[in-house]
Amino acid sequence: MAQASSPPRRGAGGERPRKQAPPNRRERAKARTRLALIRAAQRFIVEGQLHAPILEITQSADVGLGSFYNHFESRDALFAAAIDEALETLGGLLDQLGAGFEDPAELFAQSFRLTGRLFRSEPLLMQVALGAGPALLRATSGLVPRARREIEAGIRTRRFAVRDPEVALAIVVGSVLCLGELLSQEAERDAGATTDAAAAAILRMLGLGADEADRISKQPLPHLSLDVRGGRTTSGRKDTSQKRPTRRQPDAAAGITKEE
Amino acid sequence: MAQASSPPRRGAGGERPRKQAPPNRRERAKARTRLALIRAAQRFIVEGQLHAPILEITQSADVGLGSFYNHFESRDALFAAAIDEALETLGGLLDQLGAGFEDPAELFAQSFRLTGRLFRSEPLLMQVALGAGPALLRATSGLVPRARREIEAGIRTRRFAVRDPEVALAIVVGSVLCLGELLSQEAERDAGATTDAAAAAILRMLGLGADEADRISKQPLPHLSLDVRGGRTTSGRKDTSQKRPTRRQPDAAAGITKEE
C-alpha cells in the first residue's frame, strides 16, 4: 500500500478536520468528486480489493475515468488519501465521543478502547491504516497527534506521571500496532476484552494505580461505527449496563459516512 | 529486506540457540561456509550495503560464488538468515548477562535496556531486524520468545500483575519497535535515558510500583556489544558507579563474533 513506507501525508498541523466550505460552485463540484473517489476507495479497501483497476473505482464512485487524474496521481495516492481521510474522520469521532470527559485518563482510555475494537469491526481498513508501521509515530494527522495531545494534557494536569510524552506516545502507538497484529493473528480472541486489558496496562504505564486503571478500562463505551460500506449514519447509543457517574453524555457519534 | 513482510523463519520452538556439532568433516566445512556468508552479510547490513551484489558478499566471506547457492536461494534469504542469527546471538548474550538475576523484573529490565541502546550502537542492524514490524510478534526465535518467557516467569511468580502474557508481550514488542523509530527520528536523543524511561514505564505496565520501576531502570548495566564488523570479543565490564546489591556478577558477555 501507498502508506507502507511513509506516514499519512496530510498537511502540517492537522489537529482538527478541515471544515472550510469551498468558495464557489466549481470548487464545490471538484470537492464532491474527490470525496466520491475517496469514499469509493474506502469501500474497496474494506472489501480487500486493494488491486482493483482505477476504472472500477471511478465507476463505483460514479466519476469519469478522465477526472480521476485531476485529483490523484495513482491508485496508491488515492488509497493513501482514503486512509488519511478515514483516520482523520475516526479522530474527529473520538474527539466528539470524548467531549464529555474532564479526566484525561478517561478520555484517553475511551479512545484507545474504541480504536482497538475497530480491528475486529473494520479489520482491513485498520490493517491498511497501520501499514506504515512504526513510522506512524511521525503522522501529523489522524490518531497519533490526538494521542500526543491527550498524553500532554494528562501530564500538564499531573494526572499522568510520565515525564517524556514522546516516550509514552511511542509505547502507545507501538501497543496499538501490535494489538492489531495480535487480534489479526488470533481470530477467536475477544477484541473487547483484549483491548480493555491493554488499556488498563497502558494506564498503569502512564502512572495510574492498578485498581483505578482497571476501573476506567471497564466503563461503558459509546457506540462507534466507521461504516464506510453504506450510507448509514450510526447513533451514539450507549451500553448502559454499567453506571457511569463521572461524565456527561456525549451528544453525538457518527459513522464515517455522516458528512456525505 | 527479506524480513519486511514475514517474521524470522527459524525452526519451531527455537527457545535456545542450536549447539549441535555437525557430525563429520564435510558437514563441518559446510557449516563454516554458511557461517562465513552470514557474518559477511551482517557486515554488509551494518554498513548499509543492502543492495550489494552476491559476488561481493561471497568475496568478503572468502567463499566461492558457486557455493553460495548451496546455502541460500537469494541475497534476501541470506540477509534474513543473517538477521535471524544476529537476533538469536543477541538473545543468547542477553540470557548470559541475565543469568545472575533471580528477579524476573530485573532480568526483563536489563534485557530491554540493553536492547534499546543497540538502536544507537547498531542502528542499521536493528533497523533491518525490526523491518518485519508488528509481524515480529509471531517470531519463534530471537528476542520475542525470550521476552514471552520472561513475562510468563514474572506472572508465574506473581512479580508481574498482568493476566494475559500475550497482551503484555504485544505492548513490549510494540514499544521496542516505536522506541527504535523514535531514536532513529531524533538523532540527538539520548538512547540510554530514553530507553531507561521506557523501561520504567513498561515495568509499571507490568504491575510494579512507580518507585521500584524507576529504581530497577537505573541500575548499572553490563557491557554488551553486538560487534559484527571485526572479530573482537567484548568483555562483560560493568559500570560500577552505582551499587548493585541484589545480584551475582554475570560471568560472561560476548560479542556476536565470539563463536567464530
Interface residues (C-beta under 8 A of the other chain):
Chain A: L130 G133 P134 A135 L137 R138 A161 V162 R163 D164 E166 V167 A168 A170 I171 V173 G174 S175 V176 L177 C178 L179 G180 E181 L182 Q185 E186 T194 A197 A198 A201 I202 R204 M205 L206 G207 A210
Chain B: L130 G133 P134 A135 L137 R138 A161 V162 R163 D164 E166 V167 A168 A170 I171 V173 G174 S175 V176 L177 C178 L179 G180 E181 L182 Q185 E186 T194 A197 A198 A201 I202 R204 M205 L206 G207 A210
